[in-house]
Amino acid sequence: MKRTTIILTMFMMGIALIAQENNNQETKGNKNPAAKENRTTGEYRTIFGGDHTTHGGYGGLAVNWSQIDGKDAVLVGMRGGWIINHGISIGLGGYGFANDLSYNKTIDGIKDDYSMAGGYGGLVIEPIIGAKWPVHVSIPILIGAGGVSLYNNNYYPYDPYHDYSYYPESSSAFFVLEPGIEVELNMVKFMRLAVGGYYRYTSGLDLAATDSHALDGFSLGVVLKFGKF
């Protein structure tokens, strides 16, 4: 419950800061009589609507480091979205991952080598704060689902026909919520580099000899984005 409250608070703060930034920019830029008239008549200002709404979009490659089930893991993924008024992006994202390719687990009384691999993805909502500054902040939040498998990595030196085994011992689906915070650098007009930290929270796994929240935890990553911002 505390995690959910923190995530919602981060998201609402991002929206509030975007709205304030848009309001300040419009106030500075609108010095003509018509703009003054609009302010005096109490016209509503919105995030998604208005006469000066801008649209853009991007696609990007992401690489994250994390720990999964106590082992180092690399997550490689893609992310993309529709950018509205330079202040918020709505799109899709996903990652594939694998942890240490050889570690011991005891399943059904037998100790063998296993590895864990899978992936997840879903909707990404990303408030962007101060997008026109060379260095600024974004708050991506991924909401989706995924699947993971525990693979048997046994070596059988005395069996010439089955000397190496690599098959899923156990599999599980899960829902995922992953909020994060990124520092973005406007490298050139069409490219941004983001460095971020994230927390992955899942609904729980049903894997043999594995903690139900083995996927939960922090990750650090880099995202390279290309598009119209």
C-alpha positions as CSV (number, residue, x, y, z in Angstrom):
1,M,0.0,0.0,0.0
2,K,2.9,2.4,0.8
3,R,4.5,1.7,-2.5
4,T,1.3,2.4,-4.4
5,T,0.8,5.7,-2.5
6,I,4.4,6.7,-3.4
7,I,3.9,5.9,-7.0
8,L,0.6,7.8,-7.3
9,T,2.2,10.8,-5.5
10,M,5.1,10.9,-7.9
11,F,2.8,10.8,-10.9
12,M,0.5,13.5,-9.6
13,M,3.5,15.7,-8.7
14,G,4.8,15.2,-12.3
15,I,1.4,16.3,-13.8
16,A,1.2,19.3,-11.5
17,L,4.8,20.5,-12.4
18,I,4.0,20.0,-16.1
19,A,0.8,22.1,-15.8
20,Q,2.7,24.8,-13.9
21,E,5.4,24.9,-16.5
22,N,2.9,25.2,-19.4
23,N,1.1,27.9,-17.5
24,N,4.3,29.9,-17.0
25,Q,5.4,29.5,-20.6
26,E,2.0,30.7,-21.9
27,T,2.0,33.6,-19.5
28,K,5.4,34.8,-20.6
29,G,4.6,34.3,-24.3
30,N,1.1,35.8,-24.5
31,K,1.7,39.5,-24.2
32,N,-0.9,40.6,-26.8
33,P,-4.3,42.0,-25.9
34,A,-6.2,38.9,-27.0
35,A,-4.2,36.8,-24.5
36,K,-4.8,39.3,-21.7
37,E,-8.5,39.1,-22.6
38,N,-8.5,35.3,-22.3
39,R,-6.9,35.5,-18.9
40,T,-9.4,38.0,-17.6
41,T,-12.4,36.0,-18.9
42,G,-11.2,33.0,-16.9
43,E,-10.6,30.6,-19.8
44,Y,-9.5,27.1,-18.7
45,R,-6.0,26.0,-19.4
46,T,-5.5,22.2,-20.0
47,I,-2.7,19.8,-20.5
48,F,-4.0,18.0,-23.6
49,G,-6.1,20.7,-25.4
50,G,-5.8,24.3,-26.6
51,D,-5.0,26.2,-29.7
52,H,-1.2,25.6,-29.4
53,T,-1.1,21.9,-28.7
54,T,2.1,20.3,-30.1
55,H,2.7,16.7,-31.0
56,G,5.8,14.5,-31.3
57,G,7.0,11.0,-30.7
58,Y,10.0,8.9,-30.2
59,G,11.4,5.4,-30.2
60,G,14.2,4.2,-28.0
61,L,16.5,1.4,-26.9
62,A,17.0,0.6,-23.3
63,V,19.5,-1.4,-21.3
64,N,19.1,-2.0,-17.6
65,W,21.0,-3.8,-14.8
66,S,19.2,-5.4,-11.9
67,Q,19.2,-8.4,-9.6
68,I,16.7,-11.2,-10.2
69,D,16.4,-14.0,-7.6
70,G,19.7,-12.7,-6.0
71,K,21.6,-12.9,-9.3
72,D,22.9,-10.2,-11.6
73,A,20.6,-9.7,-14.6
74,V,20.6,-7.7,-17.8
75,L,17.3,-6.3,-19.2
76,V,17.2,-5.2,-22.8
77,G,14.2,-3.5,-24.2
78,M,12.5,-0.9,-26.3
79,R,10.2,2.1,-25.5
80,G,8.3,4.5,-27.6
81,G,5.5,7.0,-27.2
82,W,3.4,9.9,-28.4
83,I,4.6,13.2,-26.9
84,I,1.9,15.9,-26.1
85,N,2.9,19.5,-25.5
86,H,6.5,18.5,-24.8
87,G,5.1,17.6,-21.3
88,I,3.8,14.0,-21.3
89,S,4.4,10.9,-23.3
90,I,2.0,8.0,-23.7
91,G,3.2,4.8,-25.4
92,L,4.4,1.2,-25.0
93,G,7.5,-0.4,-23.6
94,G,8.9,-3.8,-22.9
95,Y,12.0,-5.7,-21.7
96,G,13.5,-9.2,-22.1
97,F,15.8,-10.4,-19.4
98,A,18.0,-13.3,-18.2
99,N,19.9,-13.7,-15.0
100,D,23.1,-15.6,-14.1
101,L,23.2,-18.6,-16.4
102,S,24.4,-21.1,-13.8
103,Y,23.2,-21.3,-10.2
104,N,22.0,-24.1,-8.0
105,K,18.5,-24.9,-6.9
106,T,17.0,-28.0,-5.3
107,I,13.8,-29.1,-6.9
108,D,12.0,-32.4,-6.0
109,G,15.1,-33.3,-3.8
110,I,17.5,-32.9,-6.8
111,K,20.1,-30.2,-6.8
112,D,20.8,-28.9,-10.4
113,D,21.9,-25.8,-12.3
114,Y,19.2,-23.4,-13.5
115,S,18.8,-20.0,-15.1
116,M,15.9,-17.7,-15.2
117,A,14.7,-15.8,-18.3
118,G,11.5,-14.0,-19.4
119,G,10.1,-10.6,-20.4
120,Y,7.4,-8.1,-19.7
121,G,5.8,-5.0,-21.2
122,G,2.8,-2.7,-21.3
123,L,1.6,0.9,-21.3
124,V,4.1,3.6,-20.4
125,I,3.0,7.0,-19.1
126,E,5.9,9.4,-18.9
127,P,5.5,13.0,-17.5
128,I,8.4,15.2,-18.7
129,I,9.5,18.1,-16.5
130,G,11.4,21.0,-18.2
131,A,11.7,19.2,-21.6
132,K,13.2,22.3,-23.3
133,W,16.1,22.5,-21.0
134,P,19.3,20.7,-22.0
135,V,19.1,18.6,-18.8
136,H,15.7,17.8,-17.4
137,V,13.7,15.1,-15.6
138,S,11.1,12.5,-16.7
139,I,9.0,10.0,-14.6
140,P,8.2,6.9,-16.7
141,I,5.7,4.5,-15.3
142,L,5.2,1.1,-16.9
143,I,2.0,-0.9,-16.3
144,G,1.7,-4.3,-17.8
145,A,2.3,-8.0,-17.7
146,G,4.9,-10.6,-18.4
147,G,6.1,-14.2,-18.1
148,V,9.2,-15.9,-16.7
149,S,10.6,-19.5,-16.9
150,L,13.1,-21.4,-14.8
151,Y,15.4,-23.3,-17.2
152,N,17.3,-26.5,-16.4
153,N,20.9,-26.2,-17.4
154,N,22.2,-29.7,-16.6
155,Y,25.2,-31.4,-18.2
156,Y,25.2,-35.1,-18.7
157,P,28.7,-36.3,-19.5
158,Y,27.8,-40.0,-19.7
159,D,24.9,-39.6,-22.1
160,P,26.0,-39.1,-25.7
161,Y,22.5,-38.4,-26.9
162,H,21.5,-35.9,-24.1
163,D,24.8,-34.5,-23.0
164,Y,23.3,-31.0,-22.4
165,S,19.7,-30.2,-21.2
166,Y,18.1,-26.8,-21.5
167,Y,14.4,-26.8,-21.0
168,P,11.8,-24.9,-18.9
169,E,11.4,-26.6,-15.5
170,S,8.7,-24.2,-14.4
171,S,6.9,-21.1,-15.8
172,S,4.7,-18.3,-14.4
173,A,2.8,-15.2,-15.6
174,F,2.7,-12.0,-13.6
175,F,1.4,-8.4,-13.6
176,V,4.0,-5.6,-13.3
177,L,4.2,-2.0,-12.2
178,E,7.5,-0.2,-12.7
179,P,7.8,3.5,-11.9
180,G,11.1,5.3,-12.4
181,I,12.8,8.6,-12.6
182,E,15.2,9.6,-15.3
183,V,17.6,12.5,-16.0
184,E,17.5,13.3,-19.7
185,L,20.1,15.1,-21.8
186,N,19.1,16.7,-25.1
187,M,22.2,15.6,-27.1
188,V,20.9,17.0,-30.4
189,K,17.5,18.1,-31.6
190,F,16.3,14.5,-32.5
191,M,18.2,12.5,-29.9
192,R,18.1,12.2,-26.1
193,L,20.1,10.2,-23.6
194,A,18.4,9.2,-20.4
195,V,20.0,7.7,-17.2
196,G,17.5,6.4,-14.7
197,G,16.6,4.3,-11.7
198,Y,13.4,2.2,-11.5
199,Y,11.6,-0.1,-9.1
200,R,9.9,-3.3,-10.4
201,Y,6.9,-4.5,-8.5
202,T,5.1,-7.7,-9.5
203,S,1.9,-9.5,-8.5
204,G,4.0,-12.6,-7.5
205,L,5.4,-15.7,-9.2
206,D,4.5,-19.3,-9.1
207,L,7.9,-20.9,-9.9
208,A,9.4,-24.1,-8.3
209,A,11.8,-23.4,-5.4
210,T,11.7,-19.6,-6.1
211,D,10.5,-16.7,-4.0
212,S,7.2,-15.4,-5.2
213,H,8.7,-11.8,-5.4
214,A,12.0,-12.8,-6.9
215,L,11.5,-10.3,-9.7
216,D,10.8,-7.3,-7.4
217,G,13.6,-4.8,-7.0
218,F,15.5,-1.8,-8.2
219,S,17.3,-1.5,-11.5
220,L,19.6,1.1,-13.1
221,G,19.5,1.8,-16.8
222,V,20.3,3.9,-19.9
223,V,17.8,4.8,-22.7
224,L,18.7,6.2,-26.1
225,K,15.7,8.0,-27.6
226,F,15.2,9.2,-31.2
227,G,12.3,11.2,-32.5
228,K,10.6,14.6,-32.5
229,F,10.5,16.0,-29.0
